[in-house]
Amino acid sequence: MGRQSVLVYCSLIQVFMKHERKNYDPHASRHDSFIFHTCENVDIDTIMVERSRNMQAQASMQKGELLYELHAKNVSTTIKDIGPNGIQLEMNDRGEFSGKLHGNHIDTVTVNQKTDGTNEWQLKSIMNTKDGDMVVVWGSGKGRMSGPTTGNWEGELHFMTQSPKLSWLNNSTGWAEGQGNMATGESHGKIYAKK
């Protein structure tokens, strides 16, 4: 939301407050001018930077050891629903992962893209390691558009495997963070052991 949008929104608050003055305290006109003055001085860039810093600080508290990095390419996208609150997409990806684990993966990601540019996602994934082991992954999280076709995402993942040498994953929770580009269909992420 740009500064102009914030001022329009704040102007609407002022109009609402004046209209509803009879329902508020007799000194409502002072409150009206205070609300409008506060809104006029909103610096949306500062708010966004501060929100980003808070999210990064929270994420860093949750991150442990790097488990793997992934690179994926979108294979197909299905529009599941369109409504007044946004759209629901289902995306199928395939790609590679490397790090403590190495191999290929296929994913289905359901994304609820909201009209404010935020989203919520759910992931189901099958990973096949270079050694022939299979790991299934599921999880969910949140994201935000960072440009017209790009976005950042983060969330929590869970693992399950029958492999004796990877059985430590069965008790692990992962923390995922990454970026995606809907125009190119590419995404990149890092998966950490969650503390």
C-alpha positions as CSV (number, residue, x, y, z in Angstrom):
1,M,0.0,0.0,0.0
2,G,1.5,3.3,-1.0
3,R,1.5,6.5,1.0
4,Q,-1.3,8.0,-1.0
5,S,-3.5,4.9,-0.2
6,V,-2.7,5.3,3.5
7,L,-3.7,9.0,3.4
8,V,-7.0,8.1,1.6
9,Y,-7.6,5.3,4.2
10,C,-6.9,7.8,7.0
11,S,-9.2,10.4,5.5
12,L,-11.9,7.8,5.5
13,I,-11.2,7.2,9.2
14,Q,-11.6,10.9,9.9
15,V,-14.9,11.1,8.0
16,F,-16.1,8.0,9.8
17,M,-15.1,9.5,13.2
18,K,-16.9,12.8,12.5
19,H,-20.0,11.0,11.3
20,E,-20.1,8.8,14.4
21,R,-19.1,11.6,16.8
22,K,-22.4,11.4,18.7
23,N,-21.4,7.8,19.7
24,Y,-18.0,8.9,21.0
25,D,-16.7,11.1,23.7
26,P,-17.7,14.8,23.6
27,H,-14.1,15.8,22.7
28,A,-14.2,13.7,19.5
29,S,-13.1,16.6,17.3
30,R,-9.7,16.5,19.1
31,H,-9.5,12.8,18.5
32,D,-10.4,13.3,14.9
33,S,-7.6,15.7,14.2
34,F,-5.1,13.5,16.2
35,I,-6.0,10.4,14.1
36,F,-5.7,12.4,10.9
37,H,-2.5,14.0,11.9
38,T,-1.0,10.6,12.9
39,C,-2.1,9.1,9.6
40,E,-0.7,12.0,7.6
41,N,2.8,11.3,9.1
42,V,2.8,7.6,8.4
43,D,5.9,6.5,6.6
44,I,4.9,3.2,5.0
45,D,8.5,2.4,4.0
46,T,9.6,2.6,7.6
47,I,6.7,0.3,8.7
48,M,7.6,-2.3,6.0
49,V,11.3,-2.2,6.9
50,E,10.5,-2.6,10.6
51,R,8.0,-5.5,9.9
52,S,10.7,-7.2,7.7
53,R,13.3,-6.8,10.5
54,N,10.8,-8.3,13.1
55,M,10.1,-11.3,10.8
56,Q,13.9,-11.9,10.2
57,A,14.6,-11.7,13.9
58,Q,11.8,-14.2,14.6
59,A,13.0,-16.5,11.9
60,S,16.6,-16.4,13.0
61,M,15.5,-17.5,16.5
62,Q,13.9,-20.5,14.9
63,K,16.7,-21.5,12.6
64,G,19.3,-24.2,13.5
65,E,21.6,-26.1,11.2
66,L,21.1,-25.8,7.4
67,L,19.6,-29.1,6.2
68,Y,19.5,-28.4,2.5
69,E,18.9,-25.8,-0.3
70,L,16.4,-26.4,-3.0
71,H,15.9,-25.2,-6.5
72,A,12.6,-25.9,-8.2
73,K,10.9,-25.2,-11.5
74,N,7.1,-25.0,-11.9
75,V,5.7,-27.8,-14.0
76,S,2.0,-26.8,-13.9
77,T,-0.4,-24.4,-12.1
78,T,-4.1,-24.9,-11.6
79,I,-6.5,-22.1,-10.5
80,K,-8.6,-23.8,-7.9
81,D,-10.8,-20.9,-6.9
82,I,-11.4,-17.2,-7.3
83,G,-13.3,-15.1,-4.8
84,P,-13.5,-11.6,-3.3
85,N,-10.7,-12.4,-0.8
86,G,-8.2,-13.7,-3.4
87,I,-7.4,-16.7,-5.4
88,Q,-6.4,-20.3,-4.7
89,L,-3.7,-21.9,-6.8
90,E,-2.2,-25.4,-6.9
91,M,1.3,-25.5,-8.2
92,N,3.3,-28.6,-9.1
93,D,7.1,-28.2,-9.0
94,R,10.1,-30.4,-9.5
95,G,13.8,-29.7,-8.8
96,E,16.9,-30.6,-6.9
97,F,18.1,-30.2,-3.3
98,S,21.6,-30.3,-1.9
99,G,23.3,-29.9,1.5
100,K,23.1,-32.5,4.3
101,L,20.7,-34.2,1.9
102,H,21.1,-34.5,-1.9
103,G,18.6,-35.5,-4.6
104,N,15.5,-34.6,-6.5
105,H,12.1,-33.6,-5.3
106,I,8.5,-33.2,-6.6
107,D,6.1,-30.9,-4.8
108,T,2.5,-29.8,-4.8
109,V,1.9,-26.4,-3.2
110,T,-1.5,-25.0,-2.5
111,V,-1.4,-21.2,-2.2
112,N,-4.2,-18.9,-1.0
113,Q,-3.2,-15.6,-2.5
114,K,-5.0,-12.7,-0.7
115,T,-5.8,-9.4,-2.2
116,D,-3.4,-7.6,0.1
117,G,-0.4,-9.4,-1.4
118,T,0.0,-11.9,1.4
119,N,-0.5,-15.6,1.1
120,E,-0.8,-18.8,3.0
121,W,0.6,-22.0,1.6
122,Q,0.6,-25.8,2.2
123,L,3.2,-28.1,0.8
124,K,3.3,-31.8,0.1
125,S,6.6,-33.1,-1.2
126,I,8.5,-36.4,-2.1
127,M,12.3,-36.3,-2.0
128,N,14.4,-39.0,-3.5
129,T,18.0,-38.9,-2.3
130,K,21.0,-39.8,-4.5
131,D,21.4,-42.9,-2.3
132,G,17.9,-44.1,-3.2
133,D,16.2,-43.1,0.1
134,M,12.7,-41.5,0.0
135,V,11.6,-38.7,2.4
136,V,8.1,-37.3,2.4
137,V,7.7,-33.7,3.5
138,W,4.6,-31.6,4.5
139,G,4.2,-28.2,6.0
140,S,2.6,-24.8,5.8
141,G,3.5,-21.2,6.1
142,K,3.0,-17.6,4.9
143,G,4.4,-15.4,2.2
144,R,4.3,-11.9,0.7
145,M,4.6,-10.6,-2.8
146,S,7.8,-8.5,-3.1
147,G,7.1,-7.4,-6.7
148,P,4.5,-7.9,-9.5
149,T,5.6,-11.6,-10.0
150,T,8.0,-12.3,-7.2
151,G,7.5,-13.2,-3.6
152,N,9.1,-14.5,-0.4
153,W,7.9,-17.3,1.8
154,E,8.6,-19.0,5.1
155,G,7.1,-21.7,7.2
156,E,7.4,-25.0,9.1
157,L,8.1,-28.4,7.6
158,H,7.8,-32.0,8.9
159,F,9.6,-35.1,7.6
160,M,8.9,-38.8,7.4
161,T,11.2,-41.6,6.1
162,Q,11.6,-45.4,6.3
163,S,15.4,-45.0,5.8
164,P,17.4,-46.1,8.9
165,K,20.2,-43.7,8.1
166,L,17.8,-40.7,7.8
167,S,15.5,-41.7,10.7
168,W,16.7,-38.6,12.6
169,L,14.5,-36.6,10.2
170,N,11.4,-38.3,11.7
171,N,11.8,-36.3,14.9
172,S,12.9,-33.1,13.2
173,T,11.0,-30.0,12.3
174,G,12.3,-27.8,9.5
175,W,12.1,-24.1,9.0
176,A,11.8,-23.0,5.3
177,E,12.4,-19.7,3.8
178,G,12.8,-18.7,0.2
179,Q,11.8,-16.7,-2.9
180,G,9.8,-17.5,-6.0
181,N,9.2,-15.9,-9.4
182,M,5.9,-16.7,-11.0
183,A,7.0,-15.2,-14.3
184,T,9.9,-17.7,-14.7
185,G,8.4,-20.4,-12.6
186,E,11.6,-20.7,-10.5
187,S,12.0,-20.9,-6.8
188,H,14.9,-21.2,-4.4
189,G,14.8,-22.0,-0.7
190,K,16.8,-22.9,2.4
191,I,15.6,-25.5,4.9
192,Y,17.0,-25.3,8.4
193,A,16.5,-27.6,11.4
194,K,14.1,-25.7,13.6
195,K,15.4,-25.0,17.1
